[in-house]
Every structure is written in structure tokens, then in C-alpha cells.
Amino acid sequence: MSSPLLQAGPVERTHLPDVFDPRIHAAGPPHDAFRELRDRAPVARQEERAVLGWPAGPGFWAVTRHADVVRVLKDPGTYSSWLGATQIRDPDPADLPFIRRMMLNQDPPEHGRLRRLASRAFTPGRIARFEATARARARRLLAAARQTGGEVDLVRTVTDDYALLNLTDLLGVPAGDRGLLHAWTERVIAYQDPDEPAVLGAGGRPVDPRSPAMLAEMFAYAQELAAHKRRHPADDLMTALATTELADAELEMFFFLLTVAGNDTVRSAAPGGVLALGEDPGEQGRFWRGEAGTDTAVEELLRVHPPVLSFRRTAARDAELAGTRISEGDKVVVFHVSANHDERVFADPHRLDLDRRPNPHVSFGDGPHVCLGAHFARLQLRVFYEELRESCAGVELAGAPRRLVSNFINGIKSLPVRLREP
Ligand code: HEM
């Protein structure tokens, strides 16, 4: 089957909107551009221009419709996480073998071994035992925020600490070391953001934050922590991982993956959800009065504000997707944020409907790599929204959010709000 796009001339193609430039996303997800791509070119060629000191790349296919995003994520035989790893930017070829030690960057069947070992550590019981701790933490942070009386930055006063401290507890990182984790994740996730100064290497080029050189400190720490847990086992993830058959190198990578995947995602989701509630006082009111289900609200807030904007795959063979020919070796990038707003699947996709059901959003991905921490993330978010509702009579936005400059994480750096007196 040949689509009109295959026949489209180069001029028409160059007029497709750009969704690559990380600076575009700092103004909020470019929903109009995504809609145009979904309608006109659901698998659209994107240029990868040099930006923010990073060199130009070969370009990629942007996949924007829900059905195609799911198709790509469920077909690792065609769309590989291993060939070029999972970030839009190509890694330095010398770093690729190293990056592939992480299960995120593997394909079945190899991926299955690490995934099974990790799943055993993420038992539902361990996550459920965590609820009381998360609740007490949310309550304490929100009470402190309310003490300020007027306007507060919800990110700085509540949600950043909430996400980080929950994760460090689950991992079993001692309280004194939590700041280290924060600094390491910032470096990896915020590397496109001008607020996070890039580390420059030879020739003044930024050093890839996922390279072995940048991660040495974190890996040494992971080994130390694992050795400590073997001597002093506790009910935490690092104890569970350190006592499995994971090789040392795999354990280090796991620690890195969990630190990054588990922190910035929840750190984005919590203020993102509050922003959506603040923008829709009607739905917020229904939630406060208990008229909307908490579980469906958590899902809907994740749909409208997906913490992960995109993930990359590489074509392992020639393929066709939505009528577009993809060649072996091409980069294929799925945009979760666009899939979640696809009008082919979600009625009135820009309306916040806290009772939306079904809600097949792809914020946690799909296929073999579907988020391993989804259960833990949902618990944290549910507890956070419940405690927010308990702590105040409602949330008013007191200014515009400041967003992360990134085409990967839908980050919110600050969110000024007023918490109304109960
Ligand atoms: C709202 C919060 C979260 C969101 C939106 C999210 C999203 C995602 C997505 C989209 C993927 C798929 C990656 C791919 O397709 O290549 C993923 C994978 C993963 N996530 Fe999450 N995540 C969240 C929270 C967490 C938490 C709290 C943890 C751990 C503590 C975690 C651990 C992981 C791991 C280990 C993987 C890799 C799974 C694999 O490769 O098999 N995530 N996440």
C-alpha cells in the first residue's frame, strides 16, 4: 500500500511541523503540531538540527497516532531498543556496548532475563507496604507548604522531595546520600536544559551524560551500597537486587536505570497533574467533593500530562508503518504525548475527564518494556492527590509553570500555586 505521503514532494515534507527541537517543548507539548502530524503525516520525517551545543543527527521518523505507537512498542523484532538504544540522539558508537547493558536498551529474549530478575524485586507486597510511608511524607510536605500562608512553588516545596525521597526509601538509600541521587538524575535528564550546564569534553562539545566517564561515580556508589546491603539486608530494592544472580556490571546499570526512571517521571507527573487540575476548576471541584474516582483520576492526569514525551527505537529491517516505508537502520521515535491525545481513540482528547473509562493511555509505554515501576508510580500519585485534597480546599494556579527544555521528559521546574484554606 502506498500512502499519499510516499508520493509527496520534498517541499510538502519540509512544511511538516518540527517536534524535535527541545526548546519547543518548554512552552508545553506542541499539541497543534502533533495534531497536524497525526492527520497529515502520522509517520513523519523529522530533521535533527544542531541545537544547544549538540551536533546535528541523521533525522528520524516521528510516530504520532496511538495505534502506530502501540504497534511499534509491541514489535521489538522490527523496532529494536538494542540497535541504537532508546534516546533520540545517537549515542557515541564507542559507548553503545556499555549502554546496552541496561535492560531498557535490550530486546527479547535477552531483555527477558533481566526483566524477570527485576520483577521479583518489585513485588506488589513491597510496594503496598510503602503506602503509609508515602502518605506520611505527603502530609508532612504539604503541611509545611501550607505554613507559608500564600503562594508556594509546589515543585520546590513538595513534589521534588516527595518523588526523590520515596524512591530512595524504596531503593534503600541512606538519608544522608539522597542529595547525590538528585544531582545524578538532574545531570542525565536535564542535559538539554540551559539551566543545567553541560559538561564539556574535547573540542568544547558536551559530553553525553550516559557515557561511562560521567557515570563512574554513581556506579562506584551502587557497588558500595550493594555490599552494605549484603551485610545488612533490609526490606528494600537494593537488598533484593544485590542478592540475586545479577552480575556487578548489571547491578550498577540497574541502579542507574531505577534512579533515573523512578525519579524524574514521578517528579513530572505530580506537578503535571496539579497543573491540569488547576486549569480545570470544574473537574477539580468534582475531585475535591469525591465525585470523581481517585483511580480513574490518576490515569486521566497521567494521560493529559505524560511524564515521558517520547522513546526511540531503531528499525531492525525494512518495514511499513501507516503507509510509510521505513528502512533498516532508521530511527523511529514514538510520541506518547501525541498518542494520548489521538482523537481516533480518545473522545474530546483535550478535555480533562477524571472519570474517563476506558483510558488506554500509553504513558507507561507498552510491549515488553512497559514500565516496571507503574504500580509504584500509581501508588505515589494516588496518595499524593488524596493528601492534597485533605490538606486544602483547592488549588489555584498563581503563575505560569516553568518547564524543562527537553524532548524526552515533560518536566515542570516550578509551579506557583495557592493552597486554599480548608
Ligand atoms: C509516572 C511515572 C512513570 C512513568 C510515566 C514511566 C514511564 C515509563 C515508560 C514509558 C517506560 C518504557 C520505556 C520504553 O518503552 O523503552 C518505562 C520503563 C521503565 N520504568 Fe517507568 N515510568 C514511571 C515511573 C517509574 C518508577 C517509579 C520506576 C521505578 C522505581 C520505573 C522504572 C522503570 C523501569 C525499570 C523501566 C524499564 C523497563 C524495561 O526496560 O523492561 N518507572 N517507564
Residues whose N, C-alpha, C, O or C-beta is under 5 A from the ligand:
A	BS01	HEM	T86 M103 L104 R115 L258 A261 G262 T265 V266 A269 P307 V308 F311 V362 S363 F364 G365 P368 H369 V370 C371 L372 G373 A374 F376 A377
